[in-house]
Amino acid sequence: MQQPSWFRHLTLCAVVAGLLALLAVGCSLFSDKGATAPHGDMVNLVYYTIGEPDPDLELMNAKINEVLAKKIGITITYNKVGWQEYENRLNAMVSAGTPFDIAYAPEFTTYVKRGAWLRLDDYLSNTGKDMYDVIDPIFWEGVRMDDGGIYGVPTNKELAVRQQWMYPEELVSKYNLDITKYNTLESLEPLLQMIQQKEPEYLPMELDKDSHNFFALHGYEYVIDKELPLMVRSLEPTPQVVNIFETEEARQVMDTLRHYYQAGYINEDAALRESQELERGKKVFWKASSGGPLSDHSWSKDRGYRVVAHPVTTEVVTTEDVRGGVMAVSADTKYPVECIKFLNLLNTDPEVRNLFNYGIEGVHYTIDKNGQVVLIPRKDADGNPIPDALPGYTGVTYTQGNWFILKTRGGDDPEPLNKWEEFRASNARAVKSSTFGFTPDLSMMPIQIQNIKMVWQKYYPSLMTGSVDVDTELPKFNEELKQAGLDEVRAEIQKQLDAWRASKQQ
């Protein structure tokens, strides 16, 4: 039976991509670390990022390589690893010394301490100068480590990632709700009760095992990450490092969540549910997420129906925010110059940036009369569009370069044409945390850190979803954190923070 034309095209593209990759691998065998490939040779860079592998990933890889080869004489092997597997895969590759060139870098600071990422300073004044100039200086300040070095390229996006609560527009309109009035967990109860009674097909409140940073509602930020439950108040001039689970604010949050869980507002499987993207079409009344201006547009696309959102935290820039979307170069890459060329292009060339984000024009999207992107849903075996389906390729926007050269989204619910002006205005209003740029060094405490994370994993998901009795489990949690060495780690971080603050005042 004759294959359809699109299948033959896909197969041909895959073969071309494979040949390019094999050619590049052959060339790389004869190159020394840090060397530039001989003139005329095509360097292939191995790139890993997070996100479910797309049906059209091979097709996309071939198109990307066609464009990159013409512009900078480079190709890539484009690897996407699923949301639940990526961090384990990256850790395994770094630990085993598996060759790769560029990767999306979660837990950025930890991997810098491990020596996983290449120091980029020497490249940012020449090969990478264009991207250094277009990315907001605050991002570069945020990824600069205590040794003065820059070890990754931050995504140029919103500076302040605010906590936001989203609701279905249909129900907001139906009940004439003013969502700006609801800024605390406790204030939500009348709404959740109403939805439970009047809209039983909707889940009142959706949580997962990673929960939400409810502590940011009280002005706190994590010193490193939530698996080390040490926090400071973002805007205090001389903040003290605290175990957040010993504070009155945390107790209030957990008591409220417990009450909501027992009332049936929260999904019963919350403590077991993995963190994931919004489930398309699922009827949920309240959902928390993090984002910048106009995030409700992308969340509406993901959910499959219109949602509206209200930010419940202030525009504070934290170190965690600016390190949340970093692309890093492997310290063991054979082609550092080519890596910087690729990253520079991704951050300065609109054609390349939009290709990575939206896919191939005419295949994954069209351009409307306003110059906005309209996505093309995937088709079934008979060539018919699949209702509510996404295209055969979608980029994970926050992981890949400069947002301000992206086209905006059109379609049934178009983004404002001045979207990026709104982002720039938000960035101009943002205020830096009093600990912005501080990076504690806990390399001398690996056993304590490991033990603390094991205790965190044991208690956090159930306590922060309301799934267990707080009076019973919270004392156990805090006692086991102490036994694991949390007080010792807290004291060390406080000492380093005080010294860092003193050095800034000199």
Secondary structure as a PSIPRED ss2 file (coil, helix, strand):
# PSIPRED VFORMAT (PSIPRED V4.0)

   1 M C   1.000  0.000  0.000
   2 Q C   1.000  0.000  0.000
   3 Q C   1.000  0.000  0.000
   4 P C   1.000  0.000  0.000
   5 S H   0.000  1.000  0.000
   6 W H   0.000  1.000  0.000
   7 F H   0.000  1.000  0.000
   8 R H   0.000  1.000  0.000
   9 H H   0.000  1.000  0.000
  10 L H   0.000  1.000  0.000
  11 T H   0.000  1.000  0.000
  12 L H   0.000  1.000  0.000
  13 C H   0.000  1.000  0.000
  14 A H   0.000  1.000  0.000
  15 V H   0.000  1.000  0.000
  16 V H   0.000  1.000  0.000
  17 A H   0.000  1.000  0.000
  18 G H   0.000  1.000  0.000
  19 L H   0.000  1.000  0.000
  20 L H   0.000  1.000  0.000
  21 A H   0.000  1.000  0.000
  22 L H   0.000  1.000  0.000
  23 L H   0.000  1.000  0.000
  24 A H   0.000  1.000  0.000
  25 V H   0.000  1.000  0.000
  26 G H   0.000  1.000  0.000
  27 C H   0.000  1.000  0.000
  28 S H   0.000  1.000  0.000
  29 L C   1.000  0.000  0.000
  30 F C   1.000  0.000  0.000
  31 S C   1.000  0.000  0.000
  32 D C   1.000  0.000  0.000
  33 K C   1.000  0.000  0.000
  34 G C   1.000  0.000  0.000
  35 A C   1.000  0.000  0.000
  36 T C   1.000  0.000  0.000
  37 A C   1.000  0.000  0.000
  38 P C   1.000  0.000  0.000
  39 H C   1.000  0.000  0.000
  40 G C   1.000  0.000  0.000
  41 D C   1.000  0.000  0.000
  42 M C   1.000  0.000  0.000
  43 V E   0.000  0.000  1.000
  44 N E   0.000  0.000  1.000
  45 L E   0.000  0.000  1.000
  46 V E   0.000  0.000  1.000
  47 Y E   0.000  0.000  1.000
  48 Y E   0.000  0.000  1.000
  49 T E   0.000  0.000  1.000
  50 I E   0.000  0.000  1.000
  51 G C   1.000  0.000  0.000
  52 E C   1.000  0.000  0.000
  53 P C   1.000  0.000  0.000
  54 D C   1.000  0.000  0.000
  55 P C   1.000  0.000  0.000
  56 D C   1.000  0.000  0.000
  57 L H   0.000  1.000  0.000
  58 E H   0.000  1.000  0.000
  59 L H   0.000  1.000  0.000
  60 M H   0.000  1.000  0.000
  61 N H   0.000  1.000  0.000
  62 A H   0.000  1.000  0.000
  63 K H   0.000  1.000  0.000
  64 I H   0.000  1.000  0.000
  65 N H   0.000  1.000  0.000
  66 E H   0.000  1.000  0.000
  67 V H   0.000  1.000  0.000
  68 L H   0.000  1.000  0.000
  69 A H   0.000  1.000  0.000
  70 K H   0.000  1.000  0.000
  71 K H   0.000  1.000  0.000
  72 I H   0.000  1.000  0.000
  73 G C   1.000  0.000  0.000
  74 I E   0.000  0.000  1.000
  75 T E   0.000  0.000  1.000
  76 I E   0.000  0.000  1.000
  77 T E   0.000  0.000  1.000
  78 Y E   0.000  0.000  1.000
  79 N E   0.000  0.000  1.000
  80 K E   0.000  0.000  1.000
  81 V E   0.000  0.000  1.000
  82 G C   1.000  0.000  0.000
  83 W C   1.000  0.000  0.000
  84 Q C   1.000  0.000  0.000
  85 E C   1.000  0.000  0.000
  86 Y H   0.000  1.000  0.000
  87 E H   0.000  1.000  0.000
  88 N H   0.000  1.000  0.000
  89 R H   0.000  1.000  0.000
  90 L H   0.000  1.000  0.000
  91 N H   0.000  1.000  0.000
  92 A H   0.000  1.000  0.000
  93 M H   0.000  1.000  0.000
  94 V H   0.000  1.000  0.000
  95 S H   0.000  1.000  0.000
  96 A H   0.000  1.000  0.000
  97 G C   1.000  0.000  0.000
  98 T C   1.000  0.000  0.000
  99 P C   1.000  0.000  0.000
 100 F C   1.000  0.000  0.000
 101 D C   1.000  0.000  0.000
 102 I E   0.000  0.000  1.000
 103 A E   0.000  0.000  1.000
 104 Y E   0.000  0.000  1.000
 105 A C   1.000  0.000  0.000
 106 P C   1.000  0.000  0.000
 107 E C   1.000  0.000  0.000
 108 F H   0.000  1.000  0.000
 109 T H   0.000  1.000  0.000
 110 T H   0.000  1.000  0.000
 111 Y H   0.000  1.000  0.000
 112 V H   0.000  1.000  0.000
 113 K H   0.000  1.000  0.000
 114 R C   1.000  0.000  0.000
 115 G C   1.000  0.000  0.000
 116 A C   1.000  0.000  0.000
 117 W E   0.000  0.000  1.000
 118 L C   1.000  0.000  0.000
 119 R C   1.000  0.000  0.000
 120 L C   1.000  0.000  0.000
 121 D H   0.000  1.000  0.000
 122 D H   0.000  1.000  0.000
 123 Y H   0.000  1.000  0.000
 124 L H   0.000  1.000  0.000
 125 S C   1.000  0.000  0.000
 126 N C   1.000  0.000  0.000
 127 T C   1.000  0.000  0.000
 128 G C   1.000  0.000  0.000
 129 K H   0.000  1.000  0.000
 130 D H   0.000  1.000  0.000
 131 M H   0.000  1.000  0.000
 132 Y H   0.000  1.000  0.000
 133 D H   0.000  1.000  0.000
 134 V H   0.000  1.000  0.000
 135 I C   1.000  0.000  0.000
 136 D C   1.000  0.000  0.000
 137 P H   0.000  1.000  0.000
 138 I H   0.000  1.000  0.000
 139 F H   0.000  1.000  0.000
 140 W H   0.000  1.000  0.000
 141 E H   0.000  1.000  0.000
 142 G H   0.000  1.000  0.000
 143 V H   0.000  1.000  0.000
 144 R E   0.000  0.000  1.000
 145 M C   1.000  0.000  0.000
 146 D C   1.000  0.000  0.000
 147 D C   1.000  0.000  0.000
 148 G C   1.000  0.000  0.000
 149 G C   1.000  0.000  0.000
 150 I E   0.000  0.000  1.000
 151 Y C   1.000  0.000  0.000
 152 G C   1.000  0.000  0.000
 153 V E   0.000  0.000  1.000
 154 P E   0.000  0.000  1.000
 155 T C   1.000  0.000  0.000
 156 N C   1.000  0.000  0.000
 157 K C   1.000  0.000  0.000
 158 E C   1.000  0.000  0.000
 159 L C   1.000  0.000  0.000
 160 A C   1.000  0.000  0.000
 161 V C   1.000  0.000  0.000
 162 R E   0.000  0.000  1.000
 163 Q E   0.000  0.000  1.000
 164 Q E   0.000  0.000  1.000
 165 W E   0.000  0.000  1.000
 166 M E   0.000  0.000  1.000
 167 Y E   0.000  0.000  1.000
 168 P E   0.000  0.000  1.000
 169 E H   0.000  1.000  0.000
 170 E H   0.000  1.000  0.000
 171 L H   0.000  1.000  0.000
 172 V H   0.000  1.000  0.000
 173 S H   0.000  1.000  0.000
 174 K H   0.000  1.000  0.000
 175 Y C   1.000  0.000  0.000
 176 N C   1.000  0.000  0.000
 177 L C   1.000  0.000  0.000
 178 D C   1.000  0.000  0.000
 179 I H   0.000  1.000  0.000
 180 T H   0.000  1.000  0.000
 181 K H   0.000  1.000  0.000
 182 Y C   1.000  0.000  0.000
 183 N C   1.000  0.000  0.000
 184 T C   1.000  0.000  0.000
 185 L C   1.000  0.000  0.000
 186 E H   0.000  1.000  0.000
 187 S H   0.000  1.000  0.000
 188 L H   0.000  1.000  0.000
 189 E H   0.000  1.000  0.000
 190 P H   0.000  1.000  0.000
 191 L H   0.000  1.000  0.000
 192 L H   0.000  1.000  0.000
 193 Q H   0.000  1.000  0.000
 194 M H   0.000  1.000  0.000
 195 I H   0.000  1.000  0.000
 196 Q H   0.000  1.000  0.000
 197 Q H   0.000  1.000  0.000
 198 K H   0.000  1.000  0.000
 199 E C   1.000  0.000  0.000
 200 P C   1.000  0.000  0.000
 201 E C   1.000  0.000  0.000
 202 Y C   1.000  0.000  0.000
 203 L E   0.000  0.000  1.000
 204 P E   0.000  0.000  1.000
 205 M E   0.000  0.000  1.000
 206 E E   0.000  0.000  1.000
 207 L C   1.000  0.000  0.000
 208 D C   1.000  0.000  0.000
 209 K C   1.000  0.000  0.000
 210 D C   1.000  0.000  0.000
 211 S C   1.000  0.000  0.000
 212 H C   1.000  0.000  0.000
 213 N C   1.000  0.000  0.000
 214 F H   0.000  1.000  0.000
 215 F H   0.000  1.000  0.000
 216 A H   0.000  1.000  0.000
 217 L H   0.000  1.000  0.000
 218 H H   0.000  1.000  0.000
 219 G C   1.000  0.000  0.000
 220 Y E   0.000  0.000  1.000
 221 E E   0.000  0.000  1.000
 222 Y E   0.000  0.000  1.000
 223 V C   1.000  0.000  0.000
 224 I C   1.000  0.000  0.000
 225 D C   1.000  0.000  0.000
 226 K C   1.000  0.000  0.000
 227 E C   1.000  0.000  0.000
 228 L C   1.000  0.000  0.000
 229 P C   1.000  0.000  0.000
 230 L E   0.000  0.000  1.000
 231 M E   0.000  0.000  1.000
 232 V E   0.000  0.000  1.000
 233 R E   0.000  0.000  1.000
 234 S C   1.000  0.000  0.000
 235 L C   1.000  0.000  0.000
 236 E C   1.000  0.000  0.000
 237 P C   1.000  0.000  0.000
 238 T C   1.000  0.000  0.000
 239 P C   1.000  0.000  0.000
 240 Q C   1.000  0.000  0.000
 241 V C   1.000  0.000  0.000
 242 V E   0.000  0.000  1.000
 243 N E   0.000  0.000  1.000
 244 I H   0.000  1.000  0.000
 245 F H   0.000  1.000  0.000
 246 E H   0.000  1.000  0.000
 247 T C   1.000  0.000  0.000
 248 E H   0.000  1.000  0.000
 249 E H   0.000  1.000  0.000
 250 A H   0.000  1.000  0.000
 251 R H   0.000  1.000  0.000
 252 Q H   0.000  1.000  0.000
 253 V H   0.000  1.000  0.000
 254 M H   0.000  1.000  0.000
 255 D H   0.000  1.000  0.000
 256 T H   0.000  1.000  0.000
 257 L H   0.000  1.000  0.000
 258 R H   0.000  1.000  0.000
 259 H H   0.000  1.000  0.000
 260 Y H   0.000  1.000  0.000
 261 Y H   0.000  1.000  0.000
 262 Q H   0.000  1.000  0.000
 263 A C   1.000  0.000  0.000
 264 G C   1.000  0.000  0.000
 265 Y C   1.000  0.000  0.000
 266 I E   0.000  0.000  1.000
 267 N C   1.000  0.000  0.000
 268 E C   1.000  0.000  0.000
 269 D C   1.000  0.000  0.000
 270 A C   1.000  0.000  0.000
 271 A C   1.000  0.000  0.000
 272 L C   1.000  0.000  0.000
 273 R C   1.000  0.000  0.000
 274 E C   1.000  0.000  0.000
 275 S C   1.000  0.000  0.000
 276 Q C   1.000  0.000  0.000
 277 E C   1.000  0.000  0.000
 278 L C   1.000  0.000  0.000
 279 E C   1.000  0.000  0.000
 280 R C   1.000  0.000  0.000
 281 G C   1.000  0.000  0.000
 282 K C   1.000  0.000  0.000
 283 K C   1.000  0.000  0.000
 284 V E   0.000  0.000  1.000
 285 F E   0.000  0.000  1.000
 286 W E   0.000  0.000  1.000
 287 K E   0.000  0.000  1.000
 288 A E   0.000  0.000  1.000
 289 S E   0.000  0.000  1.000
 290 S E   0.000  0.000  1.000
 291 G E   0.000  0.000  1.000
 292 G C   1.000  0.000  0.000
 293 P C   1.000  0.000  0.000
 294 L C   1.000  0.000  0.000
 295 S H   0.000  1.000  0.000
 296 D H   0.000  1.000  0.000
 297 H H   0.000  1.000  0.000
 298 S H   0.000  1.000  0.000
 299 W H   0.000  1.000  0.000
 300 S H   0.000  1.000  0.000
 301 K H   0.000  1.000  0.000
 302 D H   0.000  1.000  0.000
 303 R H   0.000  1.000  0.000
 304 G C   1.000  0.000  0.000
 305 Y C   1.000  0.000  0.000
 306 R C   1.000  0.000  0.000
 307 V E   0.000  0.000  1.000
 308 V E   0.000  0.000  1.000
 309 A E   0.000  0.000  1.000
 310 H E   0.000  0.000  1.000
 311 P E   0.000  0.000  1.000
 312 V C   1.000  0.000  0.000
 313 T C   1.000  0.000  0.000
 314 T C   1.000  0.000  0.000
 315 E C   1.000  0.000  0.000
 316 V E   0.000  0.000  1.000
 317 V E   0.000  0.000  1.000
 318 T C   1.000  0.000  0.000
 319 T H   0.000  1.000  0.000
 320 E H   0.000  1.000  0.000
 321 D H   0.000  1.000  0.000
 322 V H   0.000  1.000  0.000
 323 R C   1.000  0.000  0.000
 324 G C   1.000  0.000  0.000
 325 G C   1.000  0.000  0.000
 326 V E   0.000  0.000  1.000
 327 M E   0.000  0.000  1.000
 328 A E   0.000  0.000  1.000
 329 V E   0.000  0.000  1.000
 330 S E   0.000  0.000  1.000
 331 A C   1.000  0.000  0.000
 332 D C   1.000  0.000  0.000
 333 T C   1.000  0.000  0.000
 334 K C   1.000  0.000  0.000
 335 Y C   1.000  0.000  0.000
 336 P H   0.000  1.000  0.000
 337 V H   0.000  1.000  0.000
 338 E H   0.000  1.000  0.000
 339 C H   0.000  1.000  0.000
 340 I H   0.000  1.000  0.000
 341 K H   0.000  1.000  0.000
 342 F H   0.000  1.000  0.000
 343 L H   0.000  1.000  0.000
 344 N H   0.000  1.000  0.000
 345 L H   0.000  1.000  0.000
 346 L H   0.000  1.000  0.000
 347 N H   0.000  1.000  0.000
 348 T H   0.000  1.000  0.000
 349 D C   1.000  0.000  0.000
 350 P H   0.000  1.000  0.000
 351 E H   0.000  1.000  0.000
 352 V H   0.000  1.000  0.000
 353 R H   0.000  1.000  0.000
 354 N H   0.000  1.000  0.000
 355 L H   0.000  1.000  0.000
 356 F H   0.000  1.000  0.000
 357 N H   0.000  1.000  0.000
 358 Y H   0.000  1.000  0.000
 359 G C   1.000  0.000  0.000
 360 I C   1.000  0.000  0.000
 361 E E   0.000  0.000  1.000
 362 G C   1.000  0.000  0.000
 363 V C   1.000  0.000  0.000
 364 H C   1.000  0.000  0.000
 365 Y E   0.000  0.000  1.000
 366 T E   0.000  0.000  1.000
 367 I E   0.000  0.000  1.000
 368 D C   1.000  0.000  0.000
 369 K C   1.000  0.000  0.000
 370 N C   1.000  0.000  0.000
 371 G C   1.000  0.000  0.000
 372 Q C   1.000  0.000  0.000
 373 V E   0.000  0.000  1.000
 374 V E   0.000  0.000  1.000
 375 L E   0.000  0.000  1.000
 376 I C   1.000  0.000  0.000
 377 P C   1.000  0.000  0.000
 378 R C   1.000  0.000  0.000
 379 K E   0.000  0.000  1.000
 380 D C   1.000  0.000  0.000
 381 A C   1.000  0.000  0.000
 382 D C   1.000  0.000  0.000
 383 G C   1.000  0.000  0.000
 384 N C   1.000  0.000  0.000
 385 P E   0.000  0.000  1.000
 386 I C   1.000  0.000  0.000
 387 P C   1.000  0.000  0.000
 388 D C   1.000  0.000  0.000
 389 A C   1.000  0.000  0.000
 390 L C   1.000  0.000  0.000
 391 P C   1.000  0.000  0.000
 392 G C   1.000  0.000  0.000
 393 Y C   1.000  0.000  0.000
 394 T C   1.000  0.000  0.000
 395 G C   1.000  0.000  0.000
 396 V C   1.000  0.000  0.000
 397 T H   0.000  1.000  0.000
 398 Y H   0.000  1.000  0.000
 399 T H   0.000  1.000  0.000
 400 Q C   1.000  0.000  0.000
 401 G C   1.000  0.000  0.000
 402 N C   1.000  0.000  0.000
 403 W H   0.000  1.000  0.000
 404 F H   0.000  1.000  0.000
 405 I H   0.000  1.000  0.000
 406 L C   1.000  0.000  0.000
 407 K C   1.000  0.000  0.000
 408 T C   1.000  0.000  0.000
 409 R E   0.000  0.000  1.000
 410 G C   1.000  0.000  0.000
 411 G C   1.000  0.000  0.000
 412 D C   1.000  0.000  0.000
 413 D C   1.000  0.000  0.000
 414 P C   1.000  0.000  0.000
 415 E C   1.000  0.000  0.000
 416 P C   1.000  0.000  0.000
 417 L C   1.000  0.000  0.000
 418 N C   1.000  0.000  0.000
 419 K H   0.000  1.000  0.000
 420 W H   0.000  1.000  0.000
 421 E H   0.000  1.000  0.000
 422 E H   0.000  1.000  0.000
 423 F H   0.000  1.000  0.000
 424 R H   0.000  1.000  0.000
 425 A H   0.000  1.000  0.000
 426 S H   0.000  1.000  0.000
 427 N H   0.000  1.000  0.000
 428 A H   0.000  1.000  0.000
 429 R H   0.000  1.000  0.000
 430 A C   1.000  0.000  0.000
 431 V E   0.000  0.000  1.000
 432 K E   0.000  0.000  1.000
 433 S C   1.000  0.000  0.000
 434 S C   1.000  0.000  0.000
 435 T C   1.000  0.000  0.000
 436 F C   1.000  0.000  0.000
 437 G C   1.000  0.000  0.000
 438 F C   1.000  0.000  0.000
 439 T C   1.000  0.000  0.000
 440 P C   1.000  0.000  0.000
 441 D C   1.000  0.000  0.000
 442 L C   1.000  0.000  0.000
 443 S C   1.000  0.000  0.000
 444 M C   1.000  0.000  0.000
 445 M C   1.000  0.000  0.000
 446 P H   0.000  1.000  0.000
 447 I H   0.000  1.000  0.000
 448 Q H   0.000  1.000  0.000
 449 I H   0.000  1.000  0.000
 450 Q H   0.000  1.000  0.000
 451 N H   0.000  1.000  0.000
 452 I H   0.000  1.000  0.000
 453 K H   0.000  1.000  0.000
 454 M H   0.000  1.000  0.000
 455 V H   0.000  1.000  0.000
 456 W H   0.000  1.000  0.000
 457 Q H   0.000  1.000  0.000
 458 K H   0.000  1.000  0.000
 459 Y H   0.000  1.000  0.000
 460 Y H   0.000  1.000  0.000
 461 P H   0.000  1.000  0.000
 462 S H   0.000  1.000  0.000
 463 L H   0.000  1.000  0.000
 464 M C   1.000  0.000  0.000
 465 T C   1.000  0.000  0.000
 466 G C   1.000  0.000  0.000
 467 S C   1.000  0.000  0.000
 468 V C   1.000  0.000  0.000
 469 D C   1.000  0.000  0.000
 470 V H   0.000  1.000  0.000
 471 D H   0.000  1.000  0.000
 472 T H   0.000  1.000  0.000
 473 E H   0.000  1.000  0.000
 474 L H   0.000  1.000  0.000
 475 P H   0.000  1.000  0.000
 476 K H   0.000  1.000  0.000
 477 F H   0.000  1.000  0.000
 478 N H   0.000  1.000  0.000
 479 E H   0.000  1.000  0.000
 480 E H   0.000  1.000  0.000
 481 L H   0.000  1.000  0.000
 482 K H   0.000  1.000  0.000
 483 Q H   0.000  1.000  0.000
 484 A H   0.000  1.000  0.000
 485 G C   1.000  0.000  0.000
 486 L H   0.000  1.000  0.000
 487 D H   0.000  1.000  0.000
 488 E H   0.000  1.000  0.000
 489 V H   0.000  1.000  0.000
 490 R H   0.000  1.000  0.000
 491 A H   0.000  1.000  0.000
 492 E H   0.000  1.000  0.000
 493 I H   0.000  1.000  0.000
 494 Q H   0.000  1.000  0.000
 495 K H   0.000  1.000  0.000
 496 Q H   0.000  1.000  0.000
 497 L H   0.000  1.000  0.000
 498 D H   0.000  1.000  0.000
 499 A H   0.000  1.000  0.000
 500 W H   0.000  1.000  0.000
 501 R H   0.000  1.000  0.000
 502 A H   0.000  1.000  0.000
 503 S H   0.000  1.000  0.000
 504 K H   0.000  1.000  0.000
 505 Q H   0.000  1.000  0.000
 506 Q C   1.000  0.000  0.000
